[in-house]
Amino acid sequence: NIVAIVDSNINLSGKRFGQWDVRSPDLLSTMPDVPIVISSFRSQSEIRNMLSAKVTNPLILLYE
């Protein structure tokens, strides 16, 4: 089940992605046990490193 779509790009914040509104990464602090799927081929490592420093959520990488 998808809980939220999150992106740090402020140009995407509030836009629709299917039935979901794109939310700010600040939302992640309210969901510490929810796994995060990182689905960015080019920026996966950078996103993982940034999130690892900020959240304790399990991280799922699609491109390993």
N, C-alpha and C positions, 0 to 999 in steps of 0.2 A: 504494500500500500504506500502510495506517495503521500507524505504529510505536508510538504511544502517544496516550492522551487525557489532556490536562493541564488543570488548573483551579486557580486560586489560592484558591478557596473551600474553607476547611478542612472545611466540612460535607460536601463531596463527595469529599474525599480518601479513597481506599480503596473507594468505592462502585463498583458495576458499571454499565457503560454498554455494553449488548450483551455482547460477549465480552471487553471491556476493563475493567481496573481504572483508575479515575481517579487520576492521579499528580500530585504536587506539581510546580510549575514548576522546582524545583531540578534535576529530571531533565534539563532542556534543556541544562545545562552539560556533560553527558556526550555530547551529540549535536550538535556545532557545525555540521555540514554538512547536517543534515536540515531540509528546509523546514517551516515552521510555517504551518498554515492557521488563520486567525482567523475563527471563525464566530459572532460576536456582533454582531447588528444595532445594538443600542443602545450598546455599549461598544467597538466596533471601534477607534476612534481612540485611546482611552485605553490599550487593550491594546497597540496598535502602538507607542505612545510609550514605554510601560513596557518592552516587550521590546527595542526598538531601543537602549535605554540599557544593557541587560544581556547581550544575546546578539548573535552575528554571523550567525545563521541567516537564510536568505531568508524573508521574510514574504509570505504570500499572503492577500490580503484578499478576502472573498466579497462585500462590499457596497460597491462603489465606483461 
